[in-house]
């Protein structure tokens, strides 16, 4: 009987093919939107997790100033660090594997007649180690170069491609401001960061070089600390805080004038934000599913009116109310399931395209697909019920008279 | 035939539509007994309640009051779904307007009541073909109603009524949309089926020529039975 009913529903749908397609479009768009949003959202979360894994989860960042995440007030009012602080952290804390200052500034690099705006970073080899970012061509900084602040640089892949294409840049000279700088190496490709910036678009020089030739000061505004593998980051963090409070002579009860950021925490927060955004977008998309459902209800009501005479015939030959109800309910469910399946395919295709475009992983979740399928069936039940009940309640004599 | 138990016994049946001032008493105390195997014609002017009587007998419409014994069982108080079951298993309908599903073949139309009987596909098919054969349309089983003449459409409808192997066929002006020639064919078909299968037929008509095919004519006026007389054919049966 159920099989008969489904066959009947398919026939009725096929009979009004154009109308059925238009009716189903609302559900298709709704399901596709939800699937695309959720899949892209999950891909972004996955991307954040991978980025943090690349950063190394045992990395702590120290910055001057109190407010951890929000915009910082004027930098000058804060007591920044200097290279002595970095050295002392390495020397005094056994929990710390290594540490490096990391200064950065957007500026134009020049090679020949090519100008390229990029992120120039003043760092040490320790930074490359802490962020697990190897040099793939040439070499990293020599101890002497770091100490003396020599004009040497290591290029990110984007800068290398911009200036040299596929050629070997080692030994060439590029210009930063007035400083001519010898290329000693090329970094491995790192890809986009969680914030969408291209991390390979960078030029790295020794931090002393940066201070003297670019910043013109000896301050340090960011310290990267790699914590030893066997030490929990929480412990390292409190050790650093204690040491820095001591070094900076902060009285007990007074707040820190610096803050330590755990990359793992940052990742958790970012993932949280991504999830909330995904949820919101999916909720908005779900509204269009609702609209699609109302479309189905509308067309089913039209269908019941159109087929009143048919319903009368069925009642006369002995159809019970629940059989008429089932007929129209199944038709609505089949209709919305068709929309659901089309929507799932469209949504996954959209998500795949978006993932490729945004350079995030494409991670379709079978559970989400299943959920969308079930949800579109539910849309059919909810919005098909009213028209089906109307059909089932028709009086056979009136229905037969209806032409 | 006089010995067979009454298939239908209406006792004091009323059917009232509307309320208070707009009240219409379509049936106003009808007593009627029809025996199995009878062919009864109900006649009367329009508004006399003959169609209402047919709908009540056909369990399409419940009476407002009175007793309706079908095969000795009181069915006046049945709810809608119970009446549907009764129609499904014991009754067949033939209407003036044929009432076939337009986008289904003759065979599918005849199969319709069998679907609700829950018969498996193969048996449905066989029974529907047999019914079409009985009305002489087995060659047209895959035609849509629009491809058939009015007389043929009515024969499909009769096959549909027959397919469920009912005890009673209710015909509401079955020849109303047909010319004389086709009408005679349909009436002869009904007469044959009755004679062959022991069917009981109750037919509403306003044409004397058609009523003459019945055994008995019931005249209705204002919701009551005014006359109940055997036809010439009925008398010859009785003898």
Interface residues (C-beta under 8 A of the other chain):
Chain A: X1 X4 X15 X309 X310 X312 X313 X314 X315 X316 X317 X318 X319 X320 X321 X322 X323 X396 X397 X400
Chain B: X55 X60 X61 X80 X81 X84 X85 X87 X88 X89 X91 X93 X95 X99 X100 X101 X103 X112 X113 X115 X116 X117 X118 X160 X164
